């Protein structure tokens, strides 16, 4: 998530500022995530929750899923194989 961390942070603040309550972060193009990226995901989740929203992850490859599991973020995020499934989960 090299430069993506600031883009994610900015986007989360903008969409929650406009009142978005249901967010799906599609990680299909993320091949690797480091501790900085993990921190940004956790901060983004916190911002969304403080705004009264929900944030789900979709299209997470095995490498990224392994890191999410090691960091225990898989226990706070709902993770879906496909974006459509994550969207459906909102009801």
Phi and psi restraints in degrees (value plus and minus 20) as a CYANA .aco file:
   2 UNK   PHI     -55.5   -15.5
   2 UNK   PSI    -107.2   -67.2
   3 UNK   PHI    -107.8   -67.8
   3 UNK   PSI     -28.3    11.7
   4 UNK   PHI     -83.7   -43.7
   4 UNK   PSI     -43.0    -3.0
   5 UNK   PHI     -80.4   -40.4
   5 UNK   PSI     -65.7   -25.7
   6 UNK   PHI     -92.6   -52.6
   6 UNK   PSI     -52.8   -12.8
   7 UNK   PHI     -85.3   -45.3
   7 UNK   PSI     -63.3   -23.3
   8 UNK   PHI     -82.1   -42.1
   8 UNK   PSI     -67.9   -27.9
   9 UNK   PHI     -77.7   -37.7
   9 UNK   PSI     -68.7   -28.7
  10 UNK   PHI     -82.0   -42.0
  10 UNK   PSI     -65.0   -25.0
  11 UNK   PHI     -82.6   -42.6
  11 UNK   PSI     -62.9   -22.9
  12 UNK   PHI     -81.5   -41.5
  12 UNK   PSI     -63.8   -23.8
  13 UNK   PHI     -84.7   -44.7
  13 UNK   PSI     -59.0   -19.0
  14 UNK   PHI     -87.2   -47.2
  14 UNK   PSI     -71.2   -31.2
  15 UNK   PHI     -87.8   -47.8
  15 UNK   PSI     -56.0   -16.0
  16 UNK   PHI     -90.8   -50.8
  16 UNK   PSI     -52.2   -12.2
  17 UNK   PHI     -83.6   -43.6
  17 UNK   PSI     -51.4   -11.4
  18 UNK   PHI    -104.8   -64.8
  18 UNK   PSI     -19.7    20.3
  19 UNK   PHI      77.3   117.3
  19 UNK   PSI     -13.3    26.7
  20 UNK   PHI     -83.7   -43.7
  20 UNK   PSI     113.7   153.7
  21 UNK   PHI    -136.2   -96.2
  21 UNK   PSI     -36.2     3.8
  22 UNK   PHI    -145.0  -105.0
  22 UNK   PSI      92.2   132.2
  23 UNK   PHI    -143.8  -103.8
  23 UNK   PSI     118.7   158.7
  24 UNK   PHI    -139.7   -99.7
  24 UNK   PSI     104.9   144.9
  25 UNK   PHI    -121.9   -81.9
  25 UNK   PSI      93.1   133.1
  26 UNK   PHI    -108.8   -68.8
  26 UNK   PSI      97.8   137.8
  27 UNK   PHI    -123.6   -83.6
  27 UNK   PSI       1.4    41.4
  28 UNK   PHI     -77.2   -37.2
  28 UNK   PSI     -53.8   -13.8
  29 UNK   PHI    -114.5   -74.5
  29 UNK   PSI     -15.3    24.7
  30 UNK   PHI    -112.2   -72.2
  30 UNK   PSI      92.9   132.9
  31 UNK   PHI    -110.9   -70.9
  31 UNK   PSI     -45.4    -5.4
  32 UNK   PHI    -170.9  -130.9
  32 UNK   PSI     126.8   166.8
  33 UNK   PHI    -154.7  -114.7
  33 UNK   PSI     113.9   153.9
  34 UNK   PHI    -125.9   -85.9
  34 UNK   PSI    -193.9  -153.9
  35 UNK   PHI     -83.5   -43.5
  35 UNK   PSI     -51.3   -11.3
  36 UNK   PHI     -87.0   -47.0
  36 UNK   PSI     -63.0   -23.0
  37 UNK   PHI     -84.1   -44.1
  37 UNK   PSI     -59.1   -19.1
  38 UNK   PHI     -80.8   -40.8
  38 UNK   PSI     -64.5   -24.5
  39 UNK   PHI     -81.5   -41.5
  39 UNK   PSI     -60.3   -20.3
  40 UNK   PHI     -86.9   -46.9
  40 UNK   PSI     -59.7   -19.7
  41 UNK   PHI     -81.8   -41.8
  41 UNK   PSI     -63.9   -23.9
  42 UNK   PHI     -83.9   -43.9
  42 UNK   PSI     -63.0   -23.0
  43 UNK   PHI     -84.5   -44.5
  43 UNK   PSI     -61.2   -21.2
  44 UNK   PHI     -82.4   -42.4
  44 UNK   PSI     -63.6   -23.6
  45 UNK   PHI     -78.8   -38.8
  45 UNK   PSI     -63.9   -23.9
  46 UNK   PHI     -82.6   -42.6
  46 UNK   PSI     -63.1   -23.1
  47 UNK   PHI     -82.3   -42.3
  47 UNK   PSI     -64.7   -24.7
  48 UNK   PHI     -83.6   -43.6
  48 UNK   PSI     -65.2   -25.2
  49 UNK   PHI     -84.5   -44.5
  49 UNK   PSI     -60.2   -20.2
  50 UNK   PHI     -84.4   -44.4
  50 UNK   PSI     -47.1    -7.1
  51 UNK   PHI    -105.4   -65.4
  51 UNK   PSI     -17.3    22.7
  52 UNK   PHI      63.8   103.8
  52 UNK   PSI       0.1    40.1
  53 UNK   PHI    -129.1   -89.1
  53 UNK   PSI    -196.1  -156.1
  54 UNK   PHI    -147.9  -107.9
  54 UNK   PSI     126.4   166.4
  55 UNK   PHI    -154.3  -114.3
  55 UNK   PSI     107.1   147.1
  56 UNK   PHI    -140.8  -100.8
  56 UNK   PSI     137.2   177.2
  57 UNK   PHI    -130.6   -90.6
  57 UNK   PSI     125.4   165.4
  58 UNK   PHI    -159.0  -119.0
  58 UNK   PSI     137.4   177.4
  59 UNK   PHI      34.9    74.9
  59 UNK   PSI      28.0    68.0
  60 UNK   PHI    -110.1   -70.1
  60 UNK   PSI     103.4   143.4
  61 UNK   PHI     -95.0   -55.0
  61 UNK   PSI     148.7   188.7
  62 UNK   PHI     -82.8   -42.8
  62 UNK   PSI     -59.4   -19.4
  63 UNK   PHI     -80.5   -40.5
  63 UNK   PSI     -67.5   -27.5
  64 UNK   PHI     -87.2   -47.2
  64 UNK   PSI     -60.4   -20.4
  65 UNK   PHI     -80.9   -40.9
  65 UNK   PSI     -59.5   -19.5
  66 UNK   PHI     -80.4   -40.4
  66 UNK   PSI     -63.2   -23.2
  67 UNK   PHI     -86.7   -46.7
  67 UNK   PSI     -60.8   -20.8
  68 UNK   PHI     -82.5   -42.5
  68 UNK   PSI     -56.1   -16.1
  69 UNK   PHI     -90.3   -50.3
  69 UNK   PSI     -65.5   -25.5
  70 UNK   PHI     -81.0   -41.0
  70 UNK   PSI     -59.6   -19.6
  71 UNK   PHI    -102.9   -62.9
  71 UNK   PSI     -23.0    17.0
  72 UNK   PHI      48.5    88.5
  72 UNK   PSI      -6.9    33.1
  73 UNK   PHI     -89.5   -49.5
  73 UNK   PSI     -39.1     0.9
  74 UNK   PHI     -85.7   -45.7
  74 UNK   PSI     -33.9     6.1
  75 UNK   PHI    -107.0   -67.0
  75 UNK   PSI     -36.3     3.7
  76 UNK   PHI    -126.2   -86.2
  76 UNK   PSI     -47.9    -7.9
  77 UNK   PHI    -112.7   -72.7
  77 UNK   PSI     121.3   161.3
  78 UNK   PHI    -104.1   -64.1
  78 UNK   PSI     105.5   145.5
  79 UNK   PHI    -137.4   -97.4
  79 UNK   PSI     108.0   148.0
  80 UNK   PHI    -140.8  -100.8
  80 UNK   PSI     127.9   167.9
  81 UNK   PHI     -87.2   -47.2
  81 UNK   PSI     -53.3   -13.3
  82 UNK   PHI    -153.9  -113.9
  82 UNK   PSI     130.1   170.1
  83 UNK   PHI     -79.9   -39.9
  83 UNK   PSI     -60.1   -20.1
  84 UNK   PHI     -79.3   -39.3
  84 UNK   PSI     -59.4   -19.4
  85 UNK   PHI     -86.8   -46.8
  85 UNK   PSI     -58.8   -18.8
  86 UNK   PHI     -85.1   -45.1
  86 UNK   PSI     -61.9   -21.9
  87 UNK   PHI     -83.9   -43.9
  87 UNK   PSI     -62.4   -22.4
  88 UNK   PHI     -81.5   -41.5
  88 UNK   PSI     -53.3   -13.3
  89 UNK   PHI     -84.9   -44.9
  89 UNK   PSI     -41.0    -1.0
  90 UNK   PHI     -91.4   -51.4
  90 UNK   PSI     -40.9    -0.9
